Amino acid sequence: MKLKYIYLLGIVLLSCNTVDGNKTLSFDEAKAQWEAFGTDSYSYILNTYCFCNNTGAEIYVENNKVVAVYKPGTNEKLADINPNDGLEPEIDWRYPTIDELFEEIVEAKERGNSVRAEFDHRVGMPVEIVVNEEQMAWDGGYALFASQLERIK
């Protein structure tokens, strides 16, 4: 009887090691998949975690420009956006497009940071970016989590 439970436990643990049976995407595979997905108008939720600040934002992008930012699940604006100029430069980095999330991965590595990234296997978008994870306890690192992508149009 014990052997049966050990066998079942092994099957359960093995099934937890894959995501929907798909392999992990490399950066290049994910970027190509995102480009093939072919949308420049979408919304998504971005949660940012660091030692001093944790935030969530529902970001709306049209024609590869951020056009609206709300507190998730509400109509509360988190940023005023000039229709001609977009976001103010001092807050622009807080509300990236998906393309800018890919850029953040590259730039963080170029700055010499340790970077761990995971990508959605269906559309290629980054769903988790962790920079300097070993330094997060003293505000030397941060994490970005993207979810709930929806096409607009």
C-alpha positions in Angstrom: 0.0 0.0 0.0 2.8 2.4 0.9 4.5 1.7 -2.5 1.3 2.8 -4.2 1.3 6.2 -2.5 5.0 6.7 -3.2 4.4 6.0 -6.8 1.4 8.5 -6.9 3.5 11.1 -5.2 6.3 10.7 -7.8 3.8 11.2 -10.6 2.4 14.3 -9.0 5.9 15.8 -8.4 7.0 15.0 -12.0 3.9 16.7 -13.4 4.7 19.9 -11.4 8.0 20.3 -13.3 6.4 21.2 -16.6 4.2 24.1 -17.6 1.4 22.6 -19.8 3.9 20.1 -21.1 5.8 22.8 -23.0 9.5 23.5 -22.8 10.9 26.7 -21.4 11.4 29.4 -24.0 14.8 31.1 -24.5 14.9 34.9 -24.8 15.3 34.7 -28.6 12.5 32.2 -29.0 10.2 34.2 -26.8 11.0 37.5 -28.7 10.3 35.8 -32.0 7.1 34.3 -30.7 5.9 37.7 -29.4 6.7 39.3 -32.8 4.8 36.5 -34.5 1.8 37.1 -32.2 1.6 40.4 -34.0 -0.3 42.8 -31.8 0.6 46.4 -31.1 -2.6 47.1 -29.2 -3.3 45.3 -25.9 -3.7 45.5 -22.2 -2.0 43.6 -19.4 -1.4 43.7 -15.7 2.2 44.5 -14.4 3.1 43.9 -10.8 6.4 45.3 -9.6 8.1 44.2 -6.4 11.2 45.7 -4.8 12.3 46.3 -1.2 10.7 49.7 -0.9 7.7 49.6 -3.2 5.3 47.1 -4.6 2.9 48.3 -7.2 0.3 46.9 -9.6 -0.8 48.6 -12.9 -3.2 47.7 -15.7 -1.5 49.1 -18.7 -3.2 49.8 -22.1 -1.1 50.0 -25.2 -2.3 51.1 -28.6 0.1 51.3 -31.6 3.0 50.3 -29.3 2.4 53.4 -27.0 1.0 53.4 -23.5 -2.3 55.2 -23.7 -3.8 54.5 -20.2 -2.7 53.2 -16.8 -5.1 52.2 -14.1 -5.0 50.5 -10.7 -5.9 46.9 -11.5 -9.6 46.2 -11.5 -10.6 49.8 -11.1 -11.1 53.0 -13.0 -8.6 54.8 -10.9 -5.9 56.4 -13.1 -2.3 55.9 -12.0 -0.9 58.3 -14.6 -2.0 61.2 -16.8 -1.0 60.7 -20.4 -0.6 63.4 -23.0 -2.1 62.0 -26.2 0.6 63.6 -28.3 3.6 62.9 -26.0 2.7 59.8 -24.1 3.9 59.3 -20.5 6.2 61.9 -18.8 9.8 60.7 -18.9 10.1 60.5 -15.1 7.4 57.8 -14.9 7.6 56.2 -18.3 9.9 53.4 -17.0 7.2 52.4 -14.5 4.6 51.4 -17.2 6.4 49.6 -20.0 5.0 48.1 -23.1 5.8 44.4 -23.7 8.6 45.4 -26.1 10.1 47.5 -23.4 10.0 44.5 -21.0 12.2 42.7 -23.5 14.5 45.7 -23.6 14.6 45.8 -19.8 16.0 42.2 -19.8 18.7 43.1 -22.3 19.6 46.4 -20.6 19.7 44.8 -17.1 22.2 42.2 -18.3 24.3 44.9 -20.1 24.5 46.8 -16.7 26.1 43.6 -15.3 23.0 42.4 -13.3 21.9 38.9 -12.8 18.6 38.4 -14.6 16.2 35.5 -14.6 13.3 35.7 -17.1 10.4 33.4 -17.9 8.1 33.7 -20.9 4.5 32.8 -21.7 4.8 29.8 -24.0 1.7 30.8 -26.0 2.6 34.3 -27.0 6.2 34.8 -25.9 5.7 37.8 -23.6 7.9 38.0 -20.5 5.8 36.9 -17.5 8.5 37.1 -14.9 11.7 39.2 -14.8 13.8 39.1 -11.7 16.9 41.3 -11.5 19.5 40.8 -8.8 17.3 38.4 -6.9 20.1 37.8 -4.4 20.1 41.5 -3.5 16.3 42.1 -3.1 16.4 42.1 0.7 18.4 45.3 0.7 16.8 47.1 -2.3 19.4 46.0 -4.8 17.0 44.0 -6.9 13.5 44.0 -8.3 10.9 41.7 -9.9 8.3 42.3 -12.6 5.4 40.0 -13.2 3.2 40.4 -16.3 -0.2 38.7 -16.7 -3.7 38.9 -18.2 -2.7 39.9 -21.7 -5.7 40.9 -23.8 -5.7 42.1 -27.4 -7.4 45.4 -28.2 -9.2 45.8 -31.5 
